[in-house]
Amino acid sequence: MFGSLEKVNISLKLFIIFALEFIILSFMRYTLYVLSFLFFAATHSLAAGASLESRELKRYADMPTERLSALGIHYLNERQKPDSALVCYTIIADRYRNKEGSKAEMRCYALALNNLGYLYGGYYLDFEHAYDYLLQAVVASKKYHINDNLAYAYLNLAAIYFNRSALLGISDNDHQILKYSRMAFDEAIRQKQWNVASASFFNLFSFLCDSGSIGEIQDEVRRFLSIPALKHDPLSKFVFDDYQGTLAFKAGNYEKSLIWFQKQFRDAENVKMVTVSCKLLALWNIYEVYHKKKQWHEAKAILQQLDGYASKYNDAATHNRVLRHWAGLYREQGKSALADRYDYLYLKSKDSLLTKSNAERMERSAFVHELSQLNNQLSASNARHHQMVMIVVVLSAFIIVIAVALVINIRGLRKQKAYVRKLYEKNVELLAHKMPITKSPSSAEERPSGLNEDLKSSLFGRIDQAINEPENFSSQDFSLHQLAILVESNDKYVSQVINERYHKNFKQLLSEVRVAEACRRLSDQEHYGHLTIAGIAADVGFGSRSNFALAFKRITGISPSDFLHQARRQS
């Protein structure tokens, strides 16, 4: 449903976002709102980008805008690396937020805003930021006359409201879905973007057909049927087949609808990039006709064909849906034992799908968080708390979606276990590779220390060695003054070097090295397994277990007990 300007994507894979599967569980074929299929990339194809380093982000930040835009398109459409595309488009958006460039650069800017809306809404489920970027895309497209970007932006805005409604249960009382779908259709007609016009009409027709309000789009029907591309454009032909088949189905002419849907299946072969997704949609249409006619043998054959596609392309969502329909078919035939068996398989598959979806959402949220931190380091003057708000919104959306899933799925508690396990593995990985402590902005104002750079470097080396020595930091009364004595300097110089080199104060640094050592000891069950959490906390220098727990949770993201539990499972 979401649209990237350069390519038109159709996908059935929205059902991987499992909350939506719950919401539309009881719907028939004509309640499968096509808004969820058009211009929406498959969730299972997400390739989490490698962790970024400041150096890598700096390399992207130095690229010319047009090169950066082309690279974003390459990552998004060909490599299926949305995380990398997000980096490219974010840099472009920040670059021209408060300044103007050439015509070509402003075109890249408008496209970047649209594709950011597409990414945040379609991949990261961050509807607030998606909406903000898409509105900016509309304004920029109008201001700089990037007319071919408008229809895509409107289509994506419709997608925001649809998925917000479907996933979070927020009703579209203001009819924003229809509003933006109409605007997308009108603009696509004006710009002769026939594939976008077809997709927008598909949305309008399917949405209003279900509500019994098909008469509200007679003008759109007339204009759609007059589109020249209906005879040539593969997507337009595919949509036309669905339109004709749907009308016949609604009128009770199942034989005619079957002919159109079978033609739709054949025409799906020519819809490039998303051929399989289109075939799946057509097969579900054919299945509903056979199901309606109670032609059980033919309906079962279609389900077998659908499950074959699911197996071939590792499509867990389609497989899950097939299981649900097998159960329904057997129940309608009075075969209760078989129906119960497939109900069990469906519930088991549904639980697995939910767990996988939740884990993928966590990984995407973690990446957005990482990107936000690095971008703040390079663009502090333009941040204006935007990236921090982004983190809050992303995490909030994640929590809301998980909460919805938990209410519906009694097995949702497994999500928390997966989350803790991944945090544990991340912290263990950091310890194994002896990665440096993450830098954070210092709250203290940096003042001249009176030391030259050579002296600072020498002092930093002594500080780093001393602060990471357990026999030093494990003393509960270890202080800045004691550290200064150890490195043969004074409190002022030591404090200044810590602020400049670690970008944090002594207290923060001391807490982090103590927690890091605690993580090592909790993970080393062979040598420290006989100690309690309180014992380890005391050994590394914490005066109380409560202070240790607070510091541990703040730094690692999980509690000491959860960390210890995971460590024991791994041993």
PyMOL commands that set and color helices and strands:
alter all, ss='L'
color gray80, all
select helices_A, chain A and resi 13-16+18-23+29-31+34-36+43-45+54-61+65-78+82-95+103-122+127-143+147-168+176-191+194-211+214-225+228-231+234-250+254-270+275-292+296-312+316-332+336-378+380-383+386-408+414-432+453-467+470-473+480-486+491-502+506-523+525-528+533-539+545-556+560-570
alter helices_A, ss='H'
color red, helices_A
deselect
rebuild
show_as cartoon
